[in-house]
Amino acid sequence: MNSQKLIERFGPREAMEYDVVIVGAGPAGLATAIRLKQLDAELSVVVIEKGSEPGAHILSGAVMDPRAIGELIPDWKAQGAPLAQPVTGDDVLFLSETGSTRTPDWLVPRNLHNDGCYVVSLGNVVRWLAQQAEAVGVEIFPGFAAAEVLYDEQGSVRGVASGNMGVGKDGEPTGSFQLGMALVGKYTVFAEGARGHLGKQLIARYRLDQVAVKAAEAGGGWKLSGTKVVVPAGDEADAFIVPARAAGGDGVALFVVDKGAAGSQVRGYPTQDGARAADLVLAGTPATLLSRDGLAALEHAADVAIARDVDVAKLEARHLAEHAIEGAVLLLRFGNRLSQHLDRRGGILDARGG
C-alpha cells in the first residue's frame, strides 16, 4: 500500500509546523540552525537526527580548521569547544615497496599544510554544536528518522515525514499501524550527507543527476558542448565549474571554463526573488579538466568546504553551500589562482549540474 493510500485510510498525519526544518544533526545542519537563530531569534527551527544523539553517526577522526567555527561562535574557546590538540606538523610521504620518502615542506602545496588546525573528534564537536544550538533556541529531535519527503500541490518541498509504525513483514499495515509524523517548514534544509536516502528521492524527482553537457578530448585538451542552466549570479562569474559526461562514458568529470572562452555564451536574467542567474551555453568550448571523478572531488572537498564558509544558513543566499564546495575544490586543485574569486566576489562560481 503506497503512502497516498495509507493517508486516505489512516490520515491525516499529525503535523508540526516550523519556519525551517533541517534534516541531519551533523556539522552542516547544526551550523545552519545556529546561524539562522543568530540572524533572527524569532525563527522556529528544528533539527531532526536519526541517531540516538547528535554525533552518534559521525565518523569521528578529523583535522579541523577553526576559521569557520570562529565565524559562527567567536568565543568558542570560552564556550569549551572540544578543540584541544593543535596540529604540530605535516608529513607528505611517497611510499614504495621498501620504504618511504618525505616530501620537503617547500614542495608541499599550501592547501596540504594544516598549520593552525586542530586534531579533533568530530563526534565530540557535533555534540558540542548541538548544545550551542539548543542554547539559542533550536529544537533537536534525536531518534527521528525522516523516511520521505513531503510535497505541496505545486510540487515544491514542504517538509519531511517520519517512518510509519506497525507495518507487517508483507508491507501492509497491522492493527497497531500509526502514520509517521510530518514536520512542515517554509524551508527544508537537507544536511543528511551525500548518500542520504532523501537526497536520492530528490535527485530522482527533480532529475538532478542529469548532465546535459558533453565533453570530448581534442588535441590534448577538452572541449565542452551543451547548456548548463540556472547558474546563480552566472552573468557576473569569472569562471565556471561545469560537470560534463565524456563521450562513451558513464562517469561525470568536472571542468573549469573561463569567462569569455571561445564558443561560450552567458545568457543572464533576473530571478523571481530579485537575484541574478544565467544559462551557460557551450559549443566546442575549451575547458580545463578539474577531476575525472566529479563526485569524488566534491566529497573530498566537503570537509574543507565546511571550514570555508559557515554562512550557508542565510536564507537570502541559498546557494552558498554549493559555492563553498566549489571553492574548496578549486583551492585543492588550483590554489588561489581560481579560489580567490570566491573570497573577492562573495561566491559567484557555480558547481551545480546542468
N, C-alpha and C positions, 0 to 999 in steps of 0.2 A: 504494500500500500504506500503510495507516494505521499509527500509532505502535504500537498494540497488536499488530498482525500482525508488525511488524518485530521487536518484543521477543520474541514467540513463536518467531520464526525465528532471530534472531541473538543473543538475550539470554542471560543477564540483563545489564543495564547495569553498567559499572564505576561504583562509587559511593563518595563520600567523605562522612562524617558530621560535622556541626558542631552546636554549640548554636544559633548564629544564622547564617543565610545572608542576605546583603544584596545586592540586585541594583542596581547603579549606583554608580559611584565619583564622584558629584557632591558638592556641599557637604552635602546632607542625608544621603546614605549614609555618607560618611566621618565626619561628626559623630556619627551614630548609633553607628558602630563604636567610635569613641574613647570615647564616653560609656559604652558597655557595658563596655569594659575598665576604665574608671575605677571603675565600680560593682562589678565582680567580675573581677579579673585572671585568674581560672581559667577563665572562659568561653572557648570556642573560637569565634572569629568570623572569617568570611571575607567579603570584598567582591569581587564579580566585575564586570568592566568590559569592554564591547565594544570600546572604543578601544584603541589601541596602548599608551597610558599614561593614568593619571588626568589629566583636563584636556584630553585630545585632542579631545573632542567638546563642549567647553563654549563657549558664546557669551561672549566674553571681557569686554567693557567693562561696568563696573558701578559703582554708588556703594554703598558698604558701611558699615552701622552696625557699629562694633566691639563693641557690647554683648554680642552672642551669643558671639563668639569669646573675649571676655574671661571669660565664664562658663565656657566649655568649657576654655580654656587660659589661665589668669590671667596667665602670664608670656609671652604671645605676642610681645611686643616683644623680649624677651631671646632668644626662640627663633627670631627672624629672620623673622617673618611678613611677607609682601610687601605691607604696608600703609604706603606711604611718602608718598603725596600727600594731605594733608588737603583737604577742601573749603574754599574760601576765600570763596565767595559763591554766592547763588542768584538767578536772574532768571526770573520768570514773565512771559511776553510774550503779548499779544493781537495776532495777526497780521491784517493787512488787505492789500488789493491794492497799496497804495502804501507800506506800511512796517509798523512795529510800535509798540506802546505798552507800556511796562514797568509792571507792577503794583507799587504801593508795598508795601514789606515788611510794613507793618502790616495790609494787606489780604490777605496770603497766608496760608492756613490753616497751622497749626503743623506738620501732617503733611507739608507740602511743603517745609519747611525741612530742610536737610541739615547743620546745624551739628554738628560733632563726627564727621562721617562721612569716609570716605576714598574717593578715586577709585582703583579697582584693576583689574588684570587678573584676572578670576575664574579663568582657566585657571591662572595662577601661584598663586593662593590654593589651588586644588584640589590642585595638585602638592605644595604645602607641607603641606596637611592629610594627604595620603597619606603623607608622610614621618613626620608625627606619629603617624599610625595604626600604621604598621609599627613605630615605636619602642616602642609599648606592647603589641605582640604580635599585631596584626591581620594576617591573611593577605590579600593583594591579588592577584587573578588578572587582569591585563590581557589583552586579546585574547580574552576568554572571553565569547562572545555567548550569552546564555540564549535558547533557542529555544522552550521550552514549560514550562508549569507542571505539576508532578507532584502527584498527589492520593493520599490513602490510601483505605482501604476505606470510611470514613465520609464521604468527600467533602471532607475538610479538606486544605488545602495542606500538603505535606510537603517541598517543595523545588522545584528547577528542574533542567532538563537542557540541555546544550549541543546545538548542531545536529549532525545525523548527517553523516558524511563518506562520500564515494564514492557519491553519488546521481546517476543519469544525468539527461539532459535530459527524459526522459519521467517523471521522478519515481520510477523504480524503482531498487532497489539494484543496483550493479555488482559486479564481482569484488573490488573494493577497499573494499567497504562496511564502515563501522565505526559502531556506535551511539555517540551522544553520551554524555558522562559526566554522571552525576547528582550534584548537590550537595544533600544532605538535611539539613534542620535542624529542631530543635524549634520554632524560629520562623523565618519567612521574611519579610524586610522588602523591599518593592518601592519603590525610590527611583530609578526609571528615567525619571521625568518624566510629565507629564500625558497625553502622547500615546504612551506606551510600548506596544509590541505585546503584552507580557504583561499589562499593565493592561487592554487591550481583551479579552483572553481571560477575565480575572477578571470584568470587567463583564458579559460575555455569560453566563458560567456561573452567577454569583450574581445576575444581573438587577439590577445596581447602578444601572443607568440608568433604572429605572422610578421615576416620580414619581407618588406616589399622591395628592398634594394638588393641588386645582384652585383657580385664582384667578379672580375676577370683579370688574370695575370696578363701583363702586356709589357714587353721589352724590359723585363727585370723589375717592373713595378706593378701597380694595381690601378685599375680603373673601375669606377662605380657607375651604375645606371639604375634609375628608379626614382621614386619620390618618398622622402621622409616627411611625414605630416605632423602638424601641431608641435612645432619646436618652440618652447617658451622663449620669448624675447629673441627669437631667431634672427630678426632683421637687425639686431644690434651686435650679434656674436662675431668674434674674431676668427673662430674655428668651430668645427662641429665634430662630435664623436658620432659615427654612423655605424650601427650594426648592419652587416650585409652577409648574404649567403653566397658562398663561392659556387660557381657553376659545377654541377655534378656532385656537390657535397651536401651533407645533411647538417653540418655544424655551422654556427654563426660566429663570424670574426668581427672584431672591432677595428674601425679605420678612423683616421683623422683627415678631415677635408678642410683646407684653408678657405677663408672667405675670399670670394672672387676667383676661385680656381676655374680653370678652363672647363667649359661645359656645365657649369653650375649656375643655378638661378634661385634667388631667395625671394619668395612671394610673401611679404608681410601683410598683416591685417590685425585690426583690434579684436579682442575677445569680448565676450558678454560682460565680464567683470571689470572691463576698462583697462586690462593689461594689453600686452602685445604678444603676438605669436607669428609664426611663419611656416610655410611649407618649403622644404629644400628639394629642388628638382635637379637631378644629376643625369648627365648624358655623356658617358665616357669620360667622367671627371677623374683626374689623377688623385690618388689618395695614399696616405702613409699607413701601413699596417701597424696597428697598435697591439693586437693579440689575436692569435689564431683561434683561441678558445675564449669567446667573448664572455660566456657565463663564468668561467673560472677566473677571468680577470676581474670581474665585478665582485665575485666572492672574496678574492684575495685582497681586494681594496676595502672591504667593508669595515674592518677594524680601524683602518686609517681614516676612513670617511667619518666615523663617529667622532674621532678626535678633531677633524677639520671643522665641523660645523654642528653645533647643538641647537641652532635656531630652527631646526626642522619643524618645530611645532607651530610656527606662526601661520595662522590661517590665511593671511594675505600673501603668503609665499609658499604655496603648497608644493612647489617643485624643488625646494631646497635640498631635500633628501637625495634626489637624483643628481643634483649638482655636486653635492658632497662626494658621492660615489665617483662621478666622472673626474672631479678634481683630484681625488686620491689616485685614480688610475693614471691620470696624466703625470702626477707627481712621481709615482713609482716608475713610470717608463721614460718620461722625458725631462723630469726635474722642473725647474721653474720656467723653462722656456715656454711651456704652454700653461702650466698650472697657475702661473701668476695672473692670468686673465680672470680667474675666479676671484682672487684676492682683490684685484683692482676694480672689477666691474660688477662685483656682487653676485657672481654665479650665473653667467649668461650662456655658458656652453650647455649642451644637452646630450643626454646619454640614453634616451628612450628609443625603443624600436619603432620602425615605421609601421 
